[in-house]
Amino acid sequence: MPTWVLVADNSRARFFMAEKPASPLAEVQDLAYPEARLHEGHGAHGFGNDGTAKQEGADRFALMVCNELEAARNSGSFRKLYVVAAPAFLGMLRKHQSPALKQLVAGEVDKNLATQDPSTIRKHLPDYL
């Protein structure tokens, strides 16, 4: 069973897999959350709205990502998971992971590499996944 790597920020989540511990990464899925890139409404600036809507959107996206991972875990798609995410988003992902999913997390990298190519992402992970 392969190892999966999730690479995410608050607007994009990419799922990679490595067949063997030293294999290169192959992208298997790409989820986008374009709402996270939209600017706050005109009345949002200066009235105490300190990005709350943006935070809630990122939190919803983290839940969506964890639901995808949970479905993959339930179907036996991976045996181990590495999570690479922007630091704030990593905390949101942790909050939404089920106990069973948390047990499969072999490591975390708190960097935003969501737009990087697979070989660059691979360099931030252990040699043997």
C-alpha positions in Angstrom: 0.0 0.0 0.0 1.4 3.4 -0.9 2.3 6.4 1.2 0.4 9.6 0.6 1.6 13.2 1.0 -0.8 16.0 1.4 0.5 19.4 0.4 -1.9 22.3 1.3 -2.6 25.9 2.1 -5.9 27.6 2.7 -6.8 27.7 -1.0 -5.3 24.5 -2.5 -4.7 20.9 -1.5 -2.7 18.5 -3.5 -2.5 14.8 -2.8 0.6 12.8 -3.9 1.5 9.2 -3.5 4.8 7.3 -3.4 4.5 3.6 -4.2 7.7 2.7 -2.4 9.6 4.4 0.4 12.2 6.0 -1.9 9.8 6.6 -4.8 9.3 10.0 -6.4 5.9 11.7 -5.7 3.0 11.3 -8.2 0.1 13.7 -7.9 -3.2 11.9 -7.6 -5.7 14.7 -6.8 -5.8 18.5 -6.7 -8.5 20.3 -4.7 -9.0 24.0 -5.0 -10.9 26.4 -2.8 -11.0 29.6 -4.9 -13.2 31.4 -2.3 -10.1 31.7 -0.1 -8.5 34.0 -2.7 -11.4 36.4 -2.9 -11.0 39.7 -1.2 -13.2 40.7 1.7 -16.2 42.8 0.9 -16.0 46.6 0.8 -17.4 47.2 4.3 -15.1 44.7 5.9 -12.1 47.0 6.3 -11.8 48.9 9.5 -14.9 47.6 11.2 -13.5 44.9 13.4 -13.7 42.2 10.7 -10.1 40.9 11.1 -10.3 38.2 8.5 -12.9 36.2 10.4 -14.7 35.2 7.1 -11.4 34.2 5.6 -10.6 32.1 8.7 -13.9 30.4 8.5 -13.4 29.7 4.9 -10.0 28.2 5.5 -11.5 26.1 8.3 -14.2 24.8 6.0 -11.6 23.9 3.4 -9.5 22.1 6.1 -12.6 20.0 6.9 -13.2 19.3 3.2 -9.6 18.1 2.9 -9.8 15.9 6.0 -13.0 14.4 4.7 -11.2 13.4 1.4 -8.4 11.9 3.5 -10.9 10.0 5.6 -12.6 8.6 2.6 -9.2 7.5 1.2 -8.3 6.0 4.6 -11.6 4.1 4.7 -11.0 2.6 1.2 -7.4 1.6 2.2 -5.8 3.9 -0.4 -2.7 4.6 1.8 -0.9 3.1 4.9 1.0 6.3 5.9 0.4 10.0 5.5 2.8 13.0 5.5 1.2 16.4 5.8 3.0 19.5 4.4 1.0 22.7 5.0 1.3 26.4 5.8 1.6 26.6 9.6 -1.8 28.1 10.3 -3.5 25.7 8.0 -1.7 22.8 9.5 -3.3 23.6 12.8 -6.7 23.6 11.2 -6.0 20.2 9.5 -5.0 18.7 12.9 -8.3 19.9 14.4 -10.4 18.1 11.8 -8.4 14.8 11.6 -10.2 11.8 13.1 -8.2 9.7 15.7 -7.8 6.9 13.1 -6.4 9.4 10.5 -4.1 10.9 13.1 -2.6 7.5 13.7 -1.6 7.3 10.0 0.3 10.6 10.0 4.0 9.7 9.9 5.2 13.3 9.8 4.4 16.9 9.3 6.3 19.8 7.6 5.0 23.3 8.5 5.9 25.0 5.2 3.7 26.3 2.4 4.8 24.3 -0.6 1.4 24.0 -2.3 2.6 25.6 -5.5 5.9 23.8 -5.7 6.7 20.9 -8.1 6.8 17.3 -6.8 10.6 17.1 -6.8 10.9 20.2 -4.7 8.2 18.9 -2.3 10.0 15.5 -2.1 13.2 17.3 -0.9 11.4 18.4 2.3 10.4 14.9 3.2 12.4 12.0 4.6 14.5 10.0 2.1 12.4 6.9 2.9 8.7 7.6 3.3 
